[in-house]
Amino acid sequence: MTSTAELGLTSSLPVTKERGLPWAKLIALFTAGLIGFLTETLPAGILPQFSQSMGVSPSLAGQILTVYALGSAVAAIPVNQLLAKWRRRDVVIAALITFAVANVVTALSTNFDLTLVARFVAGVGAAVVYANVGGFAARISPAGAQARAVTIALGGAPVALTIGVPIGTFVAEHLGWRWTFWGVVAMSVGLIIWMLATLPNLEPLAATGEKPSVSRTLRHPGVITVLLVLAGWVIVHNELYTYVANYLIGLHFGQALSGVLLTFGLGSLASVLVAGALIDKHHRKLVVAAMTLFLLTAIGLVVGSDSVAVIYIAAALWGLAFGGSTSLFITAATRAAGRDADTAMALVVTIFNLGIAAGGVVGGVALAGAGSEGLAVIGVLLMIPTVVATVFARKHAFIPYRKTVTA
């Protein structure tokens, strides 16, 4: 007698016959995602030095974050469709080469416009990595552990935020901001060698002859619901995260910024560990819990705005809601989309990055119109329908785990 998950990733993706998780391969995929998140977020810790070096204002310098997200959003669907018939290792390595070239240009550039172009190109590479490492991880992992493998492969975000950005900031302060990008270039080159030695060069899912189709993917029951919930979540996360310093300064708690971010980062790491342990059998419960915790975070920031202790608690809840969420949404979209899993993951990347841009706009409007408290109020208003949609999306989007026993 063997037990199988009736509604797991195995229903939509080919799987390996190996029994244990392929840790060396998963860590290689994890590192690819980590490099993408580092490339995206490192500028947050070096903007003062960068803006001074380039001779531009801090607000203009901050656009190197925006164009990265824009590159990912614009490229996620068309570029991944263009690469649909490539073998999967070749796709990821091509993205790493893109990171390396873009970061070399960034490290050498003395022209701000050229740097913006390099950052846009890096964002294109990120769109390819984010849309492929999850499915790659699932396909090289055994049935019953695929969602856990996806969580491991996509765990680079909290590590980049908690460890990578502070290290990059330290390097920038002592050696100069350009060395942070040289460090990422070195990581990219080393990882390419590692992948060539360890990763199988999987056939693409599109090798069956069926062309990728966005419209067909969206017609799968549950896919649109997953994307709408993702949009609500990422808009609120980014409108709060982008302006967290302004929020705290407006409440006269500016000195707590580093502690709040550290608390958020540690909560995110804990979230990845919890998701990795439970996601295969408790995916729906984790999604509902994450969205509910995020709503509680926003409520805490509204009602506890006069207490730094409440803000720290909210930051911890925020981290717990954030850390594993990317893998939760990738898993939900993949399960809902079946053989269109690769296109579904590209759609997740697109919505995620459009949400980053939208969150920045929404947060800026809220901050200008209602001050610090306005950021949290908007978060509450957006998260209420997001949580409701998550709770009621039981049939196709966020499906309860069921187990069947087969001979």
C-alpha positions as CSV (number, residue, x, y, z in Angstrom):
1,M,0.0,0.0,0.0
2,T,1.3,3.5,-0.9
3,S,-0.1,6.8,0.2
4,T,-0.2,9.7,-2.3
5,A,-1.4,13.2,-2.1
6,E,-4.5,13.5,-4.3
7,L,-4.1,17.2,-4.8
8,G,-0.4,17.7,-4.7
9,L,2.0,19.0,-7.3
10,T,2.4,15.5,-8.6
11,S,-1.0,15.9,-10.3
12,S,0.6,18.5,-12.7
13,L,4.3,18.0,-12.9
14,P,6.5,15.0,-13.8
15,V,8.5,13.8,-10.8
16,T,11.7,12.0,-10.0
17,K,11.7,8.5,-8.7
18,E,14.3,9.3,-6.0
19,R,13.1,9.1,-2.4
20,G,15.0,11.8,-0.6
21,L,15.2,15.5,-1.2
22,P,18.2,16.4,-3.6
23,W,19.7,18.9,-1.2
24,A,22.8,19.9,-3.3
25,K,20.5,20.6,-6.3
26,L,17.9,22.5,-4.2
27,I,20.6,24.6,-2.6
28,A,21.9,25.5,-6.0
29,L,18.4,26.7,-7.0
30,F,18.0,28.5,-3.7
31,T,21.2,30.3,-4.4
32,A,20.0,31.4,-7.8
33,G,16.9,33.0,-6.1
34,L,19.1,34.5,-3.4
35,I,21.3,36.2,-6.1
36,G,18.2,37.6,-7.7
37,F,16.8,39.0,-4.4
38,L,20.3,40.3,-3.5
39,T,20.6,42.1,-6.9
40,E,17.2,43.6,-6.3
41,T,17.5,44.7,-2.7
42,L,21.1,45.6,-2.2
43,P,20.6,49.2,-3.4
44,A,18.3,49.8,-0.4
45,G,21.4,49.7,1.9
46,I,23.7,51.7,-0.4
47,L,21.5,54.6,-1.7
48,P,23.4,57.4,0.1
49,Q,26.7,56.4,-1.3
50,F,25.3,55.5,-4.7
51,S,23.4,58.8,-5.1
52,Q,26.5,60.8,-4.1
53,S,28.7,58.8,-6.4
54,M,26.3,59.3,-9.3
55,G,25.6,62.9,-8.5
56,V,21.8,62.4,-8.3
57,S,19.2,63.0,-5.6
58,P,18.4,60.1,-3.2
59,S,14.8,60.0,-4.6
60,L,16.1,59.6,-8.1
61,A,18.7,57.1,-7.1
62,G,15.9,55.0,-5.6
63,Q,14.6,54.4,-9.1
64,I,17.2,51.7,-9.6
65,L,14.9,49.6,-7.4
66,T,11.8,50.6,-9.5
67,V,13.3,49.7,-12.9
68,Y,14.4,46.3,-11.6
69,A,10.8,45.5,-10.7
70,L,9.6,46.9,-14.0
71,G,12.0,44.7,-15.9
72,S,10.7,41.7,-14.1
73,A,7.1,42.6,-14.6
74,V,7.5,43.4,-18.3
75,A,9.6,40.4,-19.1
76,A,8.1,37.6,-17.0
77,I,5.6,36.3,-19.5
78,P,7.1,37.1,-23.0
79,V,10.7,36.0,-22.1
80,N,9.6,32.8,-20.4
81,Q,7.4,32.0,-23.3
82,L,10.3,32.6,-25.7
83,L,12.4,30.2,-23.6
84,A,9.6,27.7,-23.2
85,K,11.4,25.0,-25.4
86,W,14.8,25.5,-23.8
87,R,16.0,22.9,-21.3
88,R,15.5,24.1,-17.8
89,R,19.1,24.2,-16.6
90,D,20.1,26.2,-19.7
91,V,17.3,28.7,-18.8
92,V,18.5,29.3,-15.2
93,I,22.1,29.6,-16.3
94,A,21.2,32.1,-19.0
95,A,19.5,34.2,-16.2
96,L,22.6,33.9,-14.0
97,I,24.8,35.1,-16.9
98,T,22.3,38.0,-17.3
99,F,22.7,38.9,-13.6
100,A,26.5,38.7,-13.9
101,V,26.7,41.0,-16.9
102,A,24.2,43.5,-15.5
103,N,26.0,43.6,-12.2
104,V,29.4,44.1,-13.9
105,V,28.0,47.1,-15.8
106,T,26.5,48.4,-12.6
107,A,29.8,48.1,-10.7
108,L,31.7,49.9,-13.4
109,S,29.2,52.5,-14.5
110,T,29.7,56.2,-13.8
111,N,26.6,57.1,-15.8
112,F,23.2,57.0,-14.1
113,D,21.2,56.3,-17.3
114,L,23.5,53.4,-18.1
115,T,23.0,52.0,-14.6
116,L,19.2,52.2,-15.0
117,V,19.5,50.1,-18.2
118,A,21.7,47.6,-16.5
119,R,19.2,47.3,-13.6
120,F,16.3,46.8,-16.0
121,V,18.2,44.0,-17.7
122,A,18.9,42.5,-14.3
123,G,15.2,42.5,-13.6
124,V,14.6,40.6,-16.8
125,G,17.0,37.9,-15.5
126,A,15.1,37.9,-12.2
127,A,11.9,37.2,-14.0
128,V,13.4,34.1,-15.6
129,V,14.8,32.8,-12.3
130,Y,11.7,33.4,-10.2
131,A,9.5,31.8,-12.8
132,N,11.6,28.6,-13.1
133,V,13.4,27.6,-9.9
134,G,10.1,26.6,-8.2
135,G,9.0,24.2,-11.0
136,F,12.6,22.9,-11.4
137,A,12.7,22.1,-7.7
138,A,9.4,20.3,-7.8
139,R,10.5,18.2,-10.8
140,I,13.7,16.9,-9.2
141,S,12.0,16.0,-5.9
142,P,10.0,13.0,-4.9
143,A,6.2,12.9,-4.8
144,G,4.9,14.1,-1.5
145,A,7.8,16.5,-0.9
146,Q,7.5,18.8,-3.9
147,A,5.9,21.7,-2.2
148,R,8.6,21.5,0.5
149,A,11.3,21.5,-2.3
150,V,9.6,24.6,-3.8
151,T,9.7,26.4,-0.4
152,I,13.5,25.6,-0.1
153,A,14.2,26.8,-3.6
154,L,12.3,30.1,-3.1
155,G,13.7,30.7,0.4
156,G,16.2,33.3,-0.8
157,A,14.0,36.4,-0.1
158,P,14.1,36.4,3.7
159,V,17.8,35.4,3.7
160,A,18.6,38.3,1.4
161,L,16.6,40.7,3.5
162,T,17.9,39.5,6.9
163,I,21.5,38.7,6.1
164,G,22.4,39.8,2.6
165,V,21.4,43.4,2.7
166,P,23.1,44.2,6.0
167,I,26.3,42.5,4.8
168,G,26.1,44.4,1.6
169,T,25.6,47.7,3.5
170,F,28.6,46.8,5.7
171,V,30.8,46.2,2.6
172,A,29.6,49.4,1.0
173,E,30.5,51.4,4.1
174,H,34.0,50.0,4.4
175,L,35.0,49.2,0.8
176,G,32.6,51.2,-1.4
177,W,29.2,50.4,-2.9
178,R,30.6,49.0,-6.1
179,W,32.2,46.0,-4.3
180,T,28.7,44.8,-3.2
181,F,27.9,44.2,-6.9
182,W,31.3,42.6,-7.6
183,G,30.5,40.2,-4.7
184,V,27.2,39.2,-6.4
185,V,29.1,38.7,-9.8
186,A,31.5,36.3,-8.0
187,M,28.5,34.4,-6.6
188,S,26.9,34.1,-10.0
189,V,30.0,32.7,-11.7
190,G,30.5,30.2,-8.9
191,L,26.9,29.1,-9.0
192,I,27.0,28.5,-12.8
193,I,29.9,26.1,-12.3
194,W,28.1,24.4,-9.4
195,M,24.9,24.0,-11.5
196,L,26.8,22.6,-14.5
197,A,28.2,20.0,-12.1
198,T,25.0,19.1,-10.1
199,L,21.8,20.0,-11.9
200,P,20.2,17.8,-14.6
201,N,19.3,19.6,-17.8
202,L,15.5,18.8,-17.7
203,E,13.3,18.8,-20.8
204,P,10.9,21.7,-20.8
205,L,7.2,21.0,-20.1
206,A,6.5,22.6,-23.5
207,A,8.4,19.8,-25.1
208,T,5.1,17.9,-25.5
209,G,4.4,20.2,-28.4
210,E,1.7,22.3,-26.7
211,K,2.6,26.0,-26.9
212,P,2.5,28.1,-23.7
213,S,-0.7,30.2,-23.5
214,V,-1.6,32.9,-21.0
215,S,-5.3,32.8,-21.9
216,R,-5.4,29.0,-21.5
217,T,-3.6,29.2,-18.1
218,L,-6.0,31.8,-16.8
219,R,-8.9,29.6,-17.8
220,H,-7.8,26.9,-15.3
221,P,-10.2,27.2,-12.3
222,G,-8.5,28.9,-9.4
223,V,-5.6,30.6,-11.2
224,I,-7.3,34.0,-11.3
225,T,-8.3,33.8,-7.7
226,V,-4.7,33.0,-6.7
227,L,-3.4,35.9,-8.7
228,L,-6.0,38.3,-7.2
229,V,-5.1,37.3,-3.6
230,L,-1.4,37.6,-4.5
231,A,-2.0,41.1,-5.8
232,G,-3.8,42.2,-2.6
233,W,-1.1,40.8,-0.4
234,V,1.9,42.1,-2.3
235,I,0.4,45.6,-2.7
236,V,-0.1,45.9,1.1
237,H,3.3,44.4,1.9
238,N,5.1,46.8,-0.4
239,E,3.2,49.9,0.5
240,L,4.2,49.2,4.1
241,Y,7.8,48.0,3.5
242,T,8.7,50.8,1.1
243,Y,7.6,53.5,3.6
244,V,8.3,51.7,6.9
245,A,11.0,54.3,7.7
246,N,8.6,57.2,7.0
247,Y,5.9,55.4,9.1
248,L,8.2,55.1,12.1
249,I,9.6,58.6,11.8
250,G,6.1,60.0,11.5
251,L,5.2,58.3,14.8
252,H,8.5,59.5,16.4
253,F,9.9,56.0,16.5
254,G,12.6,56.5,13.9
255,Q,15.3,55.1,16.2
256,A,13.5,51.7,16.2
257,L,13.9,51.2,12.4
258,S,16.8,48.8,12.5
259,G,15.2,46.7,15.3
260,V,11.9,46.6,13.5
261,L,13.5,45.4,10.3
262,L,15.6,42.8,12.2
263,T,12.4,41.5,13.9
264,F,10.7,41.4,10.5
265,G,13.6,39.5,9.0
266,L,13.8,36.9,11.8
267,G,10.1,36.4,11.5
268,S,10.5,35.8,7.8
269,L,13.2,33.2,8.4
270,A,11.0,31.4,10.9
271,S,8.2,31.5,8.4
272,V,10.3,29.8,5.7
273,L,11.2,27.0,8.2
274,V,7.5,26.5,9.1
275,A,6.4,26.5,5.5
276,G,9.1,24.1,4.5
277,A,8.0,21.6,7.2
278,L,4.3,21.8,6.7
279,I,3.5,23.0,3.2
280,D,2.9,19.6,1.5
281,K,0.1,18.6,3.8
282,H,-1.0,21.9,5.2
283,H,-0.8,24.3,2.3
284,R,-4.3,25.8,2.6
285,K,-4.0,26.3,6.3
286,L,-0.6,28.1,5.8
287,V,-2.1,30.4,3.2
288,V,-5.1,31.3,5.3
289,A,-2.8,31.8,8.4
290,A,-0.4,34.0,6.4
291,M,-3.1,36.3,5.0
292,T,-4.8,36.5,8.5
293,L,-1.5,37.3,10.2
294,F,-0.9,40.0,7.6
295,L,-4.3,41.5,8.3
296,L,-3.6,41.5,12.0
297,T,-0.3,43.2,11.3
298,A,-2.0,46.1,9.6
299,I,-4.6,46.3,12.4
300,G,-1.8,46.3,15.0
301,L,-0.1,49.2,13.1
302,V,-3.4,51.1,13.2
303,V,-4.4,50.6,16.8
304,G,-1.0,50.4,18.3
305,S,0.7,53.3,16.6
306,D,1.4,54.9,20.0
307,S,3.3,51.9,21.3
308,V,6.7,50.8,20.1
309,A,6.1,47.4,21.7
310,V,3.0,46.8,19.6
311,I,4.9,47.8,16.5
312,Y,7.6,45.2,17.3
313,I,4.9,42.6,17.7
314,A,3.3,43.6,14.4
315,A,6.7,43.4,12.7
316,A,7.1,39.8,14.0
317,L,3.7,38.9,12.7
318,W,4.5,40.6,9.4
319,G,7.6,38.5,9.0
320,L,5.8,35.3,9.8
321,A,3.2,36.2,7.2
322,F,5.8,37.1,4.6
323,G,8.6,34.6,4.6
324,G,7.0,31.6,3.2
325,S,4.3,33.3,1.2
326,T,6.1,33.3,-2.2
327,S,6.3,29.5,-2.1
328,L,2.7,29.3,-1.0
329,F,1.5,31.3,-4.0
330,I,3.8,29.5,-6.4
331,T,2.4,26.2,-5.1
332,A,-1.2,27.3,-5.4
333,A,-0.7,28.6,-8.9
334,T,1.1,25.4,-10.0
335,R,-1.5,23.1,-8.6
336,A,-4.3,25.1,-10.2
337,A,-2.7,25.4,-13.6
338,G,-1.7,21.8,-14.2
339,R,0.4,21.3,-17.3
340,D,0.5,25.1,-17.7
341,A,2.5,25.4,-14.5
342,D,5.5,27.3,-16.1
343,T,3.2,30.0,-17.5
344,A,1.4,30.2,-14.1
345,M,4.7,30.8,-12.4
346,A,5.5,33.5,-14.9
347,L,2.1,35.1,-14.2
348,V,2.9,35.0,-10.4
349,V,6.2,36.8,-11.1
350,T,4.4,39.4,-13.2
351,I,1.7,40.1,-10.6
352,F,4.3,40.2,-7.8
353,N,6.3,42.9,-9.5
354,L,3.3,44.9,-10.7
355,G,2.2,44.7,-7.0
356,I,5.6,46.1,-5.9
357,A,5.2,49.1,-8.3
358,A,1.5,49.5,-7.3
359,G,2.4,49.3,-3.6
360,G,4.9,52.1,-4.0
361,V,2.2,54.3,-5.6
362,V,-0.5,53.4,-3.1
363,G,1.8,54.0,-0.2
364,G,3.0,57.3,-1.5
365,V,-0.5,58.5,-1.9
366,A,-1.6,57.3,1.5
367,L,1.5,58.9,3.2
368,A,1.0,62.2,1.5
369,G,-2.8,62.3,2.1
370,A,-3.1,60.8,5.6
371,G,0.4,60.5,7.1
372,S,1.9,57.5,8.7
373,E,-1.4,56.1,10.0
374,G,-2.8,56.2,6.5
375,L,-0.4,53.5,5.4
376,A,-1.7,51.0,7.9
377,V,-5.4,52.0,7.3
378,I,-5.0,51.3,3.6
379,G,-3.4,48.0,4.5
380,V,-6.4,47.0,6.6
381,L,-8.9,48.0,3.9
382,L,-7.1,46.0,1.2
383,M,-6.4,42.9,3.4
384,I,-10.0,42.4,4.5
385,P,-11.2,41.3,1.0
386,T,-8.0,39.5,0.4
387,V,-8.5,37.3,3.5
388,V,-12.2,36.8,2.7
389,A,-11.2,35.6,-0.8
390,T,-8.6,33.3,0.6
391,V,-11.0,31.7,3.1
392,F,-13.7,31.0,0.5
393,A,-11.4,29.8,-2.3
394,R,-11.5,26.1,-1.2
395,K,-12.5,24.4,-4.4
396,H,-9.8,25.3,-6.9
397,A,-7.4,27.9,-5.6
398,F,-6.3,27.1,-2.1
399,I,-7.4,23.4,-1.8
400,P,-7.6,21.5,1.4
401,Y,-5.2,18.5,1.6
402,R,-6.8,15.2,0.9
403,K,-5.2,11.8,1.0
404,T,-6.0,8.7,-0.9
405,V,-4.6,5.2,-0.5
406,T,-3.8,3.2,-3.6
407,A,-2.6,-0.3,-4.0
